[in-house]
Amino acid sequence: MAQFYTEEEAITSIKKLISKKMQQFARRNAHEALREYPDSPQIRFLNAHIASELRDYNSAIIILEKLNIEDPDQKQLLSALSASWNGAGEMEKAIFYNSRLHALTGNKNKEVLTNADIYERNNKSELAEKELVKLPQNVLGQVQNLILRSRVLIAKKDFGSAVDLIKSYENQLFDLGEFEHITTMFMLTKAYDKLGEYDKAWESAEKAHALSTISFDIEEYINQFIEMREFMSDGIFEALVEGPRTEVEPLFIVGNPRSGTSLLEQILSMHPDVENCGEMSISLPMQLDLPLLTDSFHAWPNNMIDMREDDAAKLSKMYLEAVEYSRNGEKIASNKAINLTLNAGFLSKVLPSSRAIMLHRNPLDNAVSCYTTNLLVSGHNYTNKLEHLGMVWIERKKMADMWMEVMSIPVIELYYEKLVADQRRETERLIKFLDLEWKEDCMEFHKSKRVAKTISYDQVNKKMYNTSSGRWKNYEKHLGPLLDVVSDYI
């Protein structure tokens, strides 16, 4: 447990972790700091920033809106509100706060650039392009605007122009910050991949990963999975107390990054009884509050054994309060947070009215997608090495298999490949699992007015396609280290 002697010390510690993209550790420190300094605007703002980085946009918006009421028209807050509403797929609110911000600053060029970013992230590339042409050439040509311009070209499927644009700035890329440089190289990777130039795509991805200076301890990362499985053995899980049954039914979509969780959530959210809550980070604060509630001397996950029914009830209320902001009266509220692989069992005990979907994807396709996508910006530093990607995939699969065996809530398995090959059959199976009536709208998820709250926003708002299945074959000659690790699971 983090201990801070002063508010300034807490802020410095949190900012340092954020700068290193260690968002889960930063979230932990911010939660601990708020116990000591609950009214601190700076710590609350940092907590919102972390939530946004973790793509838990609803949590970020709740904090930021409260801060904005307390101290309106603060430029930093308005900028963060625009970004968070943008991430949540609420384009009009994002533009509203951006307009308020630049009414204060008078920076018209910045307003145009941010509006273009908002339009592109809401799959309106034509509007984004119209914004960009408003800019003077000397502003548009600045290297820091390269990523946005490349995104717009890729959204228009003008992949060749995106490659030419990025390559024309090749000598200036080191003027960007580390993560901006990395992001640019992943944009180049995507453009080459779409052009079918797979060797160049892979080379660009390797260069992107080589730019990262963040250290990563694979043994420490793997140990959390092993520790959880060891704790849950010998009947301990069955002995844990449960929280109360609730009218709201949480739905946990448990899967790896780039395994189809966004696609699945978008499909299900087309049903009138299901709400898409995105990547909720609430389970970490619940985990951190557990020892205080139980007065346990044990560390996580062993302190679950000291949980009493009233503790579970308080944690259940904490989760449902986080859900309520997104829920518009829907019966089922989905959550696809990446840490569900570890916390699904804990949450199923606290929320016995919940259900879970264990989503699997071929390890080779999954690893290739992770390696060629900028997951480093989200703190998934294990994606830097193919062997690490394979090791983490196996650990997550072992966790999912264990939860299938021990959890008492309804659980179903789903394979990404089957979903994209036969959407109707698999979706009907899922709707039946949720005890809901079939709705044909679930077959037209791409018509949703809500843009997915995910790094995959440019994919899941399109019709179903199956070109991602078997994609690994395009990169087979590069996958030796990965094949060595996952060969038993292919």
C-alpha positions, 0 to 999 in steps of 0.5 A, spaced: 500 500 500 502 506 497 504 511 503 504 519 502 507 524 507 504 530 503 499 531 497 505 534 493 509 527 494 502 523 492 502 527 485 509 527 483 508 519 484 502 518 480 505 523 475 511 519 474 507 512 473 503 516 468 509 518 464 511 511 464 505 508 461 504 504 468 497 506 468 494 500 473 500 502 478 498 509 477 491 508 478 493 504 485 497 510 487 491 515 485 486 511 489 490 510 495 492 518 495 485 519 495 483 516 501 488 521 504 486 527 500 479 526 498 478 533 496 484 534 492 483 537 485 489 535 482 489 528 484 482 527 482 484 530 475 490 525 475 485 519 477 480 521 471 486 522 466 488 515 468 481 512 467 481 515 460 488 512 459 485 505 461 479 507 456 474 507 462 471 514 459 465 513 464 469 514 470 473 519 467 467 523 465 464 523 472 470 526 475 471 531 470 464 533 470 464 534 478 471 538 477 468 542 472 462 544 476 466 546 482 471 550 478 468 552 471 472 554 465 479 551 467 482 550 460 485 543 462 479 540 465 475 543 458 480 539 454 480 533 458 472 533 458 472 534 450 477 528 450 473 523 454 467 525 451 470 523 444 473 517 447 466 515 449 463 516 442 459 522 444 461 527 438 457 533 440 459 533 447 466 533 445 465 538 440 461 542 445 467 542 450 472 543 445 469 550 443 468 552 450 476 551 451 478 555 444 473 560 446 477 562 452 484 561 448 482 564 442 487 558 438 482 557 432 488 552 429 488 548 435 480 548 435 480 545 428 485 540 429 481 537 435 475 537 431 478 533 426 480 528 431 473 528 434 470 527 427 475 521 425 474 518 431 467 518 430 468 515 423 467 521 419 473 522 415 470 526 410 468 532 416 475 531 419 478 532 412 474 538 411 477 541 418 484 540 416 483 544 409 481 550 414 488 550 416 494 554 414 499 550 410 505 551 415 500 549 421 498 543 417 505 541 415 508 541 422 510 534 424 506 533 430 500 533 426 502 527 422 499 522 426 492 525 425 493 526 418 495 519 417 489 517 421 484 520 416 488 518 410 487 511 412 480 512 414 479 514 407 483 507 405 488 511 401 493 507 404 499 509 399 498 516 401 499 515 408 505 511 407 508 517 402 506 522 408 509 518 413 515 517 409 516 524 407 517 526 415 522 520 416 528 525 418 523 529 423 520 523 426 525 523 432 523 530 433 516 527 436 516 524 443 517 517 444 510 515 444 508 519 438 514 516 434 511 509 436 504 511 434 507 514 427 510 507 426 504 503 428 500 508 423 505 506 418 505 498 420 497 499 419 498 502 412 503 497 409 499 491 412 492 494 408 497 494 402 499 487 403 506 489 404 507 485 410 514 485 410 514 492 410 509 492 415 512 487 420 519 491 419 515 498 421 512 494 427 519 492 430 521 499 429 516 501 433 517 496 439 524 498 439 523 505 440 520 503 447 524 505 453 519 502 458 522 496 462 517 490 463 518 484 468 515 478 465 516 474 471 512 478 475 507 479 470 506 472 470 506 470 477 499 474 478 496 469 474 499 463 477 498 466 484 491 467 483 490 460 480 494 457 486 489 461 491 483 458 488 485 451 489 482 446 494 475 449 494 477 456 497 473 459 491 467 455 493 468 457 500 468 465 499 461 469 501 457 472 496 454 478 495 446 480 494 443 478 488 441 484 484 436 486 479 441 489 474 445 483 471 453 485 470 456 481 464 463 480 464 466 479 457 473 476 458 478 476 453 485 478 451 486 485 447 485 484 440 481 478 441 474 481 439 471 484 445 469 490 442 466 487 436 462 482 441 460 488 446 457 492 440 453 486 437 450 485 444 449 492 445 444 493 439 439 489 444 435 494 448 436 490 454 444 490 454 448 496 455 455 497 453 459 500 459 466 499 455 472 497 459 470 499 466 476 499 471 472 499 477 474 492 479 481 495 481 478 500 487 474 494 489 480 490 490 484 496 493 478 497 498 477 490 500 483 489 506 480 496 509 473 493 509 475 486 512 481 489 516 485 483 513 492 482 514 493 478 508 495 481 501 491 480 495 488 475 493 488 471 499 484 477 503 478 474 499 478 469 505 476 474 510 470 477 506 464 477 510 457 478 507 456 485 508 463 487 505 461 483 499 454 487 499 458 494 500 463 492 494 457 490 490 454 497 491 460 500 489 460 496 482 453 498 481 454 505 482 459 505 477 455 502 472 449 506 473 452 512 470 452 508 463 446 504 464 439 507 461 434 502 465 437 496 461 437 490 465 444 487 463 450 492 463 457 489 459 464 490 462 470 488 457 476 490 462 482 487 460 483 485 468 477 481 468 481 475 466 484 475 473 478 478 477 472 475 474 472 470 480 472 475 485 467 479 481 462 473 480 462 472 488 460 479 489 455 480 484 452 473 483 447 475 478 452 476 473 454 472 467 460 471 463 463 470 456 469 467 455 472 469 448 478 466 445 481 467 439 487 463 435 493 465 439 497 466 432 492 471 430 491 474 436 499 475 437 500 478 430 494 483 432 497 485 438 504 486 435 502 490 430 497 495 434 500 500 438 498 497 445 504 500 448 500 506 449 495 503 453 501 499 458 501 492 455 508 492 455 508 485 454 507 486 447 514 488 445 516 481 445 513 475 441 515 470 446 512 474 452 505 475 447 505 467 447 506 466 455 501 471 456 496 468 452 497 461 455 496 464 462 490 468 460 487 461 457 489 457 463 485 463 467 479 462 463 479 455 463 479 455 471 473 460 471 469 455 467 470 450 472 469 453 478 465 459 477 457 458 480 454 464 475 452 462 468 458 462 463 459 461 456 465 460 451 465 463 444 470 463 439 472 469 435 473 465 429 466 462 429 463 469 431 465 472 424 464 466 420 457 465 422 454 471 426 447 469 426 448 462 429 453 465 434 449 471 436 443 467 437 446 462 442 449 468 446 442 472 446 439 465 449 444 465 454 442 471 456 435 469 457 433 475 452 428 475 446 432 475 439 432 482 436 434 482 429 438 489 430 443 485 433 445 483 426 446 490 424 451 492 429 455 496 424 449 501 424 449 503 431 450 510 433 455 509 438 462 509 436 466 503 440 469 505 446 476 502 444 482 502 440 478 498 435 473 504 433 475 504 426 473 496 425 467 495 429 463 500 426 463 496 420 460 490 417 462 483 419 468 481 415 473 475 416 479 477 413 482 477 420 482 470 421 488 466 419 492 473 418 498 470 422 499 466 415 501 473 412 507 474 417 508 466 418 516 467 417 517 472 423 513 468 428 518 463 430 519 465 437 511 465 438 510 458 435 515 455 440 511 458 446 504 456 443 505 450 439 501 446 444 495 450 443 494 451 436 
